[in-house]
Amino acid sequence: MNADVPKQFLEIQGKPILMHTLEAFINFDASLQLILVLPAAQIDFWETLCEAHDFNISHQIVAGGQTRFQSVKNGLDAVKAPAIVAIHDGVRPLVSKETISRCFDAAAKFGAAIPTMDSIESIRFVDANGNKSVDRTAYKMVQTPQVFDAELLKKAYEQEFSALFTDDASVVEAMGATVQLVDGNRENIKITTEFDLIVAERLLELTR
């Protein structure tokens, strides 16, 4: 990002990305309990930002761990089952109400659900022997929120960490559970580059 602060604190439309993300969920359902997991060293800065922007959406702050796996586990400790719990990237502020609703509905029915999109690009498989084209219709691009029955997810996170755990769905699948796929929304980008920041700024102008 070539920035002096972590990307979730960069401003778009006059306030930090992370505030837009929390608002997306409260705009979906004002009764949701929000648990924000942040590196311990960033918590004071976040609280300063909340004061500066008069950000008063209720949320609980939990200190994260050394890895994403441990951070999610720390957040889950604050979740009281029975419940449906959503894990969402803080830098995906453009998730739609419809995507959130589909994820919660499917998780309530099946126990685990994640939003996905069809690939619009050609895909190639690469290994030590070279590369080859593969059928892109056999692959899905994964987004968040990834939504689960809380008891199921808590049990999954009792497993030992594996490098194969790239997201919460992979943790749940490792103990034999099935994950339901639902439609995501194309605007639900993960802001990771300066280009993404420009796109998100424009999309927020159009959608908020």
PyMOL commands that set and color helices and strands:
alter all, ss='L'
color gray80, all
select helices_A, chain A and resi 7-9+17-28+40-52+68-76+97-110+136-138+150-156+168-173+194-207
alter helices_A, ss='H'
color red, helices_A
select strands_A, chain A and resi 11-12+15-16+35-38+60-63+84-87+112-118+123-127+130-134+140-142+146-149+180-183
alter strands_A, ss='S'
color yellow, strands_A
deselect
rebuild
show_as cartoon
